[in-house]
Amino acid sequence: MSRTDPSRGLLVSPIRNGTVIDHITAGEALNVLKILGITGSTRECLSIATNVGSKRLGKKDIVKIERRELRKEEVDRIALIAPHAKINIIREYQVVEKKGVKIPKVLKGVVRCPNPGCITNTNEPVESTFEVLEKGLHCLYCDWLIKDDITNYII
């Protein structure tokens, strides 16, 4: 049962089995759900906290998903918008695995190139491939650089 404790803020019920994504960049929880394909019509039992106080980040979001453990591809996508996120795997109410996210140096099939003339946007069987740079994501096929709104291009 959830309850509010004035000395500790909002307390959310623990989950028996599933995943807790903590330290999500404030304001990105709904984008994390979008990346995971979780919409209002899915059956997952969720807890979402947004703009929660954090000593490390100032503010953060938290997502709890019952009965689901994330795949590596999903974690890679989350890393793009929440580079400080921590993934906690829960089994029988215990954290059995805790790991940070890491943005890979090369992203294959994770991001759609915004350039309509890119070969990855044609009928050719070519998977998008981006190099991760400090200034953004660089398409290795057409040299397009995504600097802003990366969430809109995540597949």
MARBA-3410 file (N, C-alpha, C, O; in Angstrom, 1 decimal):
155
0.8,-1.2,0.0,0.0,0.0,0.0,0.9,1.2,0.0,1.9,1.3,0.8 ~ 0.6,2.2,-0.8,1.3,3.5,-0.9,0.8,4.4,0.3,-0.4,4.3,0.7 ~ 1.7,5.2,0.8,1.3,6.1,1.8,2.2,7.3,1.8,3.3,7.3,1.2 ~ 1.8,8.4,2.4,2.6,9.6,2.5,3.1,9.7,3.9,2.3,9.6,4.9 ~ 4.4,9.9,4.1,5.0,10.1,5.4,5.6,11.5,5.3,6.6,11.7,4.6
5.1,12.5,6.1,5.6,13.9,6.0,7.1,14.0,6.1,7.7,15.0,5.6 ~ 7.7,13.2,6.9,9.2,13.3,7.1,10.0,12.7,5.9,11.1,13.0,5.8 ~ 9.3,11.8,5.1,10.1,11.2,4.1,9.5,11.4,2.7,10.1,11.0,1.7 ~ 8.4,12.1,2.6,7.8,12.3,1.2,6.9,11.1,0.9,6.5,10.3,1.7 ~ 6.6,11.0,-0.4,5.8,9.9,-0.9,6.5,8.6,-0.9,7.7,8.5,-1.4
5.9,7.6,-0.3,6.4,6.2,-0.3,5.6,5.4,-1.3,4.4,5.4,-1.2 ~ 6.3,4.6,-2.2,5.6,3.8,-3.1,5.8,2.4,-2.7,6.9,2.0,-2.3 ~ 4.8,1.6,-2.9,4.9,0.2,-2.5,6.0,-0.6,-3.2,6.3,-0.3,-4.4 ~ 6.7,-1.5,-2.5,7.7,-2.3,-3.2,7.0,-3.2,-4.2,5.8,-3.6,-4.1 ~ 7.8,-3.7,-5.2,7.2,-4.6,-6.1,7.8,-6.0,-5.8,9.0,-6.1,-5.4
7.1,-7.0,-6.1,7.6,-8.4,-5.8,8.6,-8.8,-6.9,9.7,-9.3,-6.5 ~ 8.3,-8.7,-8.1,9.2,-9.0,-9.2,9.1,-8.0,-10.3,8.0,-7.5,-10.6 ~ 10.2,-7.6,-10.9,10.2,-6.7,-12.0,11.4,-5.8,-12.0,12.5,-6.2,-11.6 ~ 11.2,-4.6,-12.5,12.4,-3.7,-12.7,12.0,-2.3,-12.1,10.9,-1.8,-12.3 ~ 13.0,-1.7,-11.4,12.9,-0.3,-11.0,14.0,0.4,-11.8,15.1,0.1,-11.7
13.6,1.5,-12.4,14.5,2.4,-13.1,14.6,3.6,-12.3,13.6,4.4,-12.3 ~ 15.7,3.9,-11.7,15.9,5.0,-10.8,16.8,6.0,-11.4,17.6,5.7,-12.4 ~ 16.9,7.2,-10.9,17.8,8.3,-11.4,17.6,8.6,-12.9,18.5,8.9,-13.6 ~ 16.3,8.5,-13.3,16.0,9.0,-14.6,16.0,10.5,-14.6,15.6,11.1,-13.7 ~ 16.6,11.1,-15.7,16.6,12.5,-15.8,15.2,13.1,-15.6,14.2,12.6,-16.2
15.1,14.1,-14.8,13.7,14.6,-14.4,13.0,15.0,-15.7,13.5,15.7,-16.6 ~ 11.7,14.6,-15.8,10.9,14.9,-16.9,10.9,13.9,-18.0,10.2,14.0,-19.0 ~ 11.7,12.8,-17.9,11.9,11.8,-18.9,11.2,10.5,-18.7,11.2,9.6,-19.5 ~ 10.4,10.4,-17.6,9.8,9.1,-17.3,8.8,8.7,-18.4,8.8,7.5,-18.7 ~ 8.0,9.6,-18.9,7.1,9.2,-19.9,7.8,8.8,-21.2,7.3,8.0,-22.0
8.9,9.4,-21.5,9.7,9.0,-22.7,10.3,7.6,-22.5,10.4,6.9,-23.4 ~ 10.7,7.3,-21.2,11.2,6.0,-20.9,10.1,5.0,-21.2,10.3,3.9,-21.8 ~ 8.8,5.3,-20.8,7.7,4.4,-21.1,7.5,4.2,-22.6,7.2,3.1,-23.1 ~ 7.6,5.3,-23.3,7.5,5.3,-24.8,8.5,4.4,-25.4,8.2,3.6,-26.3 ~ 9.8,4.5,-24.9,10.9,3.7,-25.4,10.6,2.2,-25.2,10.9,1.3,-26.0
10.0,1.9,-24.0,9.7,0.5,-23.7,8.4,0.0,-24.3,8.0,-1.2,-24.1 ~ 7.7,0.8,-25.1,6.5,0.4,-25.7,5.3,0.3,-24.8,4.4,-0.4,-25.0 ~ 5.4,1.0,-23.6,4.3,0.9,-22.6,3.4,2.1,-22.9,3.8,3.3,-22.7 ~ 2.2,1.8,-23.2,1.2,2.8,-23.4,0.0,2.6,-22.4,0.0,1.6,-21.6 ~ -1.0,3.4,-22.5,-2.1,3.3,-21.6,-2.9,2.0,-21.8,-3.6,1.6,-20.9
-2.7,1.4,-22.9,-3.5,0.1,-23.2,-2.7,-1.1,-22.9,-3.2,-2.2,-23.1 ~ -1.5,-1.0,-22.3,-0.8,-2.2,-22.0,-1.2,-2.7,-20.6,-1.9,-2.0,-19.9 ~ -0.8,-3.9,-20.3,-1.2,-4.6,-19.0,-0.2,-4.5,-17.9,-0.5,-4.9,-16.8 ~ 0.9,-3.8,-18.1,1.9,-3.7,-17.1,1.4,-2.9,-15.9,0.7,-1.9,-16.1 ~ 1.7,-3.3,-14.7,1.4,-2.6,-13.5,2.6,-1.7,-13.2,3.7,-2.1,-13.0
2.3,-0.3,-13.2,3.4,0.6,-13.2,3.3,1.6,-12.0,2.2,1.8,-11.4 ~ 4.4,2.0,-11.5,4.5,3.2,-10.6,5.4,4.2,-11.2,6.5,3.8,-11.6 ~ 5.0,5.4,-11.3,5.8,6.5,-11.9,5.9,7.6,-10.9,4.8,8.1,-10.4 ~ 7.1,8.1,-10.6,7.2,9.3,-9.8,8.1,10.3,-10.6,9.1,9.9,-11.2 ~ 7.6,11.5,-10.7,8.3,12.5,-11.5,8.7,13.6,-10.6,8.1,14.0,-9.7
9.9,14.2,-11.0,10.4,15.4,-10.3,10.6,15.1,-8.8,10.3,16.0,-8.0 ~ 11.1,14.0,-8.4,11.3,13.6,-7.0,12.7,14.2,-6.6,13.6,14.2,-7.4 ~ 12.8,14.6,-5.4,14.1,15.1,-4.9,15.2,14.1,-5.0,14.9,12.9,-4.7 ~ 16.4,14.5,-5.4,17.5,13.6,-5.4,18.8,14.4,-5.0,19.0,15.5,-5.5 ~ 19.5,13.8,-4.1,20.8,14.4,-3.7,21.8,14.5,-4.9,22.5,15.5,-5.0
21.8,13.5,-5.7,22.8,13.5,-6.8,22.4,14.4,-8.0,23.2,15.1,-8.6 ~ 21.1,14.3,-8.3,20.6,15.0,-9.5,19.8,16.3,-9.3,19.4,17.0,-10.2 ~ 19.5,16.5,-8.0,18.5,17.6,-7.7,17.1,17.1,-7.8,16.4,17.1,-6.8 ~ 16.7,16.8,-9.0,15.4,16.2,-9.3,15.6,15.0,-10.2,16.5,14.9,-11.0 ~ 14.7,14.0,-10.0,14.8,12.8,-10.8,13.4,12.2,-11.0,12.4,12.6,-10.3
13.3,11.2,-11.9,12.1,10.4,-12.1,12.4,9.0,-11.8,13.5,8.6,-11.8 ~ 11.4,8.2,-11.4,11.5,6.8,-11.1,10.4,6.1,-11.8,9.2,6.5,-11.8 ~ 10.7,4.9,-12.4,9.6,4.1,-13.0,9.8,2.7,-12.4,10.9,2.1,-12.4 ~ 8.7,2.1,-11.9,8.7,0.7,-11.5,7.7,-0.1,-12.4,6.6,0.3,-12.6 ~ 8.2,-1.2,-12.9,7.4,-2.1,-13.8,7.4,-3.4,-13.2,8.4,-4.1,-13.1
6.2,-3.9,-12.8,6.0,-5.2,-12.3,6.0,-6.3,-13.3,5.6,-6.1,-14.4 ~ 6.6,-7.4,-13.0,6.7,-8.6,-13.8,7.3,-8.4,-15.2,6.9,-9.0,-16.2 ~ 8.4,-7.6,-15.2,9.1,-7.4,-16.5,10.6,-7.0,-16.2,10.8,-6.1,-15.4 ~ 11.5,-7.7,-16.8,12.9,-7.4,-16.7,13.3,-6.9,-18.1,13.0,-7.4,-19.1 ~ 14.1,-5.8,-18.1,14.5,-5.1,-19.3,15.6,-5.9,-20.0,16.5,-6.5,-19.4
15.5,-5.9,-21.4,16.5,-6.4,-22.2,17.6,-5.4,-22.5,17.4,-4.2,-22.3 ~ 18.8,-5.8,-22.9,19.9,-4.9,-23.1,19.6,-3.8,-24.1,20.0,-2.7,-23.9 ~ 18.9,-4.2,-25.2,18.5,-3.2,-26.2,17.6,-2.1,-25.5,17.8,-0.9,-25.9 ~ 16.8,-2.4,-24.6,15.9,-1.4,-24.0,16.7,-0.5,-23.1,16.5,0.7,-23.1 ~ 17.7,-1.1,-22.4,18.6,-0.3,-21.5,19.4,0.6,-22.3,19.6,1.8,-21.9
19.9,0.2,-23.5,20.7,1.1,-24.3,19.9,2.3,-24.8,20.4,3.4,-24.9 ~ 18.6,2.0,-25.1,17.7,3.1,-25.5,17.5,4.1,-24.4,17.5,5.3,-24.6 ~ 17.3,3.6,-23.2,17.1,4.4,-22.0,18.3,5.3,-21.7,18.2,6.5,-21.4 ~ 19.5,4.7,-21.9,20.7,5.4,-21.7,20.8,6.7,-22.5,21.5,7.7,-22.0 ~ 20.2,6.7,-23.7,20.3,7.9,-24.5,19.6,9.1,-23.9,20.0,10.3,-24.1
18.5,8.9,-23.1,17.8,10.1,-22.5,18.0,10.2,-21.0,17.6,11.2,-20.4 ~ 18.5,9.1,-20.4,18.7,9.1,-19.0,20.1,8.5,-18.7,20.2,7.4,-18.2 ~ 21.2,9.2,-19.0,22.5,8.6,-18.8,23.0,8.3,-17.4,24.0,7.6,-17.2 ~ 22.2,8.8,-16.4,22.6,8.5,-15.0,21.6,7.4,-14.4,21.7,7.2,-13.2 ~ 20.8,6.9,-15.2,19.8,5.9,-14.7,20.4,4.7,-14.1,21.5,4.2,-14.5
19.8,4.1,-13.1,20.2,2.8,-12.5,19.0,1.9,-12.7,17.9,2.2,-12.4 ~ 19.4,0.7,-13.1,18.4,-0.4,-13.3,18.5,-1.4,-12.2,19.6,-2.0,-12.0 ~ 17.4,-1.6,-11.5,17.4,-2.5,-10.4,16.4,-3.7,-10.7,15.2,-3.4,-11.0 ~ 16.9,-4.9,-10.8,16.1,-6.1,-11.0,15.6,-6.6,-9.6,16.4,-6.8,-8.8 ~ 14.3,-6.8,-9.5,13.7,-7.2,-8.3,13.1,-8.6,-8.4,12.4,-8.9,-9.4
13.4,-9.5,-7.5,12.8,-10.8,-7.4,12.5,-11.1,-5.9,13.3,-10.9,-5.0 ~ 11.3,-11.5,-5.7,10.7,-11.7,-4.4,11.1,-10.6,-3.4,11.6,-10.8,-2.3 ~ 10.8,-9.3,-3.9,11.0,-8.1,-3.1,12.4,-7.7,-2.8,12.7,-6.7,-2.1 ~ 13.4,-8.4,-3.4,14.8,-8.2,-3.2,15.5,-7.7,-4.4,15.2,-8.2,-5.5 ~ 16.4,-6.7,-4.3,17.2,-6.3,-5.4,18.2,-7.4,-5.7,19.1,-7.6,-4.8
18.2,-8.0,-6.8,19.1,-9.1,-7.1,20.2,-8.6,-8.1,21.2,-9.3,-8.2 ~ 19.9,-7.5,-8.7,20.9,-7.0,-9.7,20.7,-5.5,-9.8,19.6,-5.0,-9.9 ~ 21.8,-4.8,-9.7,21.8,-3.3,-9.8,22.9,-2.9,-10.7,24.0,-3.2,-10.5 ~ 22.5,-2.1,-11.8,23.5,-1.7,-12.8,23.1,-0.3,-13.3,22.0,0.0,-13.4 ~ 24.2,0.4,-13.7,24.0,1.6,-14.3,23.8,1.4,-15.8,24.0,0.3,-16.3
23.4,2.4,-16.5,23.3,2.4,-18.0,24.6,2.9,-18.6,25.3,3.7,-18.0 ~ 24.9,2.4,-19.8,26.0,2.9,-20.5,25.7,3.1,-22.0,25.1,2.2,-22.6 ~ 25.9,4.3,-22.5,25.6,4.5,-23.9,26.7,3.8,-24.7,27.9,4.1,-24.5 ~ 26.3,2.9,-25.6,27.3,2.3,-26.5,28.0,3.3,-27.4,27.4,4.4,-27.6 ~ 29.2,3.0,-27.9,29.9,3.9,-28.8,29.2,3.9,-30.2,29.3,4.9,-30.9
28.6,2.8,-30.5,27.9,2.7,-31.8,26.5,2.1,-31.5,26.3,1.1,-30.8 ~ 25.5,2.7,-32.2,24.1,2.3,-32.0,23.6,1.7,-33.3,23.5,2.4,-34.3 ~ 23.2,0.4,-33.3,22.7,-0.2,-34.6,21.2,-0.5,-34.4,20.9,-1.2,-33.4 ~ 20.4,0.1,-35.2,19.0,-0.2,-35.2,18.3,0.4,-34.0,17.2,-0.1,-33.7 ~ 18.8,1.4,-33.4,18.3,2.0,-32.2,17.6,3.3,-32.5,16.6,3.7,-31.9
18.2,4.0,-33.4,17.8,5.4,-33.8,17.5,5.4,-35.3,18.2,4.9,-36.1 ~ 16.4,6.1,-35.6,16.1,6.4,-37.0,16.7,7.6,-37.5,16.7,8.7,-36.8 ~ 17.3,7.6,-38.7,18.0,8.8,-39.2,16.9,9.7,-39.7,16.0,9.3,-40.4 ~ 17.0,11.0,-39.3,16.0,12.0,-39.8,16.2,12.4,-41.2,15.3,13.1,-41.8 ~ 17.3,12.1,-41.9,17.5,12.5,-43.2,16.7,11.5,-44.2,17.0,10.3,-44.3
15.6,12.1,-44.8,14.8,11.2,-45.7,15.6,10.6,-46.8,15.2,9.6,-47.4 ~ 16.7,11.2,-47.2,17.6,10.6,-48.3,18.6,9.6,-47.8,19.3,9.0,-48.7 ~ 18.6,9.3,-46.5,19.6,8.3,-46.0,19.1,6.9,-46.5,17.9,6.6,-46.6 ~ 20.1,6.1,-46.8,19.8,4.7,-47.3,19.0,3.9,-46.3,18.3,3.0,-46.7 ~ 19.2,4.2,-45.0,18.4,3.5,-44.0,16.9,3.8,-44.0,16.2,3.1,-43.4
16.5,4.8,-44.7,15.1,5.2,-44.9,14.5,4.8,-46.2,13.4,5.3,-46.6 ~ 15.2,3.9,-46.9,14.7,3.4,-48.2,14.2,2.0,-48.0,14.2,1.5,-46.8 ~ 13.9,1.3,-49.0,13.5,-0.1,-48.9,14.7,-1.1,-48.9,14.5,-2.3,-48.9 ~ 15.9,-0.5,-48.8,17.1,-1.4,-48.7,17.2,-2.0,-47.4,16.8,-1.4,-46.4 ~ 17.7,-3.2,-47.3,17.8,-3.9,-46.0,19.0,-3.4,-45.2,19.9,-4.2,-44.9
19.1,-2.1,-44.9,20.2,-1.6,-44.2,19.7,-1.0,-42.8,18.8,-0.2,-42.8 ~ 20.4,-1.5,-41.8,20.0,-1.1,-40.4,20.7,0.3,-40.1,21.9,0.4,-40.4 ~ 20.0,1.2,-39.5,20.6,2.5,-39.1,21.8,2.2,-38.2,21.8,1.3,-37.3 ~ 22.9,3.0,-38.4,24.1,2.9,-37.5,24.6,4.3,-37.2,24.9,5.1,-38.1 ~ 24.6,4.6,-35.9,25.0,5.9,-35.4,26.2,5.8,-34.5,26.3,4.9,-33.7
27.2,6.7,-34.7,28.3,6.8,-33.8,27.9,7.8,-32.7,27.4,8.9,-33.0 ~ 28.2,7.5,-31.5,27.8,8.4,-30.4,29.0,9.4,-30.1,30.1,8.9,-29.8 ~ 28.8,10.7,-30.3,29.8,11.7,-30.1,29.3,12.6,-29.0,28.1,12.7,-28.7 ~ 30.2,13.4,-28.5,29.8,14.4,-27.5,28.8,15.4,-28.0,27.9,15.8,-27.3 ~ 28.9,15.8,-29.3,28.0,16.8,-29.8,26.7,16.2,-30.4,25.8,16.9,-30.8
26.6,14.9,-30.3,25.3,14.3,-30.8,25.5,12.9,-31.4,26.6,12.2,-31.2 ~ 24.6,12.4,-32.2,24.6,11.1,-32.8,24.9,11.3,-34.3,24.2,12.1,-35.0 ~ 25.9,10.7,-34.8,26.4,10.8,-36.2,26.0,9.6,-37.0,26.5,8.5,-36.7 ~ 25.2,9.8,-38.0,24.8,8.7,-38.9,26.0,8.3,-39.8,26.7,9.1,-40.4 ~ 26.4,7.0,-39.7,27.6,6.5,-40.4,27.3,6.4,-41.9,28.2,6.1,-42.7
26.0,6.5,-42.4,25.7,6.3,-43.8,25.6,7.7,-44.5,26.1,7.8,-45.6 ~ 25.0,8.7,-43.9,24.8,10.0,-44.6,25.5,11.2,-43.9,25.3,12.3,-44.4 ~ 26.1,10.9,-42.8,26.8,12.0,-42.0,25.8,13.0,-41.3,26.3,14.0,-40.8 ~ 24.6,12.6,-41.2,23.6,13.5,-40.5,24.0,13.5,-39.0,24.4,12.5,-38.5 ~ 23.8,14.6,-38.4,24.1,14.7,-36.9,22.8,15.1,-36.2,22.2,16.1,-36.4
22.4,14.2,-35.3,21.3,14.5,-34.4,21.8,15.1,-33.1,22.5,14.5,-32.4 ~ 21.4,16.4,-32.9,21.9,17.1,-31.7,20.8,17.3,-30.7,21.1,17.3,-29.5 ~ 19.6,17.4,-31.1,18.5,17.7,-30.2,17.3,16.7,-30.4,17.3,16.0,-31.4 ~ 16.5,16.6,-29.4,15.3,15.8,-29.5,15.5,14.3,-29.9,14.8,13.7,-30.7 ~ 16.6,13.7,-29.3,16.9,12.4,-29.6,15.8,11.4,-29.4,15.6,10.4,-30.2
15.0,11.7,-28.4,13.8,10.8,-28.1,12.9,10.6,-29.3,12.4,9.5,-29.5 ~ 12.8,11.7,-30.1,11.9,11.5,-31.3,12.4,10.6,-32.4,11.6,10.2,-33.2 ~ 13.7,10.2,-32.3,14.3,9.4,-33.3,14.6,8.0,-32.8,15.0,7.1,-33.6 ~ 14.3,7.7,-31.5,14.5,6.4,-31.0,13.5,5.4,-31.6,12.3,5.7,-31.5 ~ 13.9,4.3,-32.1,13.0,3.3,-32.7,12.4,2.5,-31.6,11.6,1.6,-31.9
END
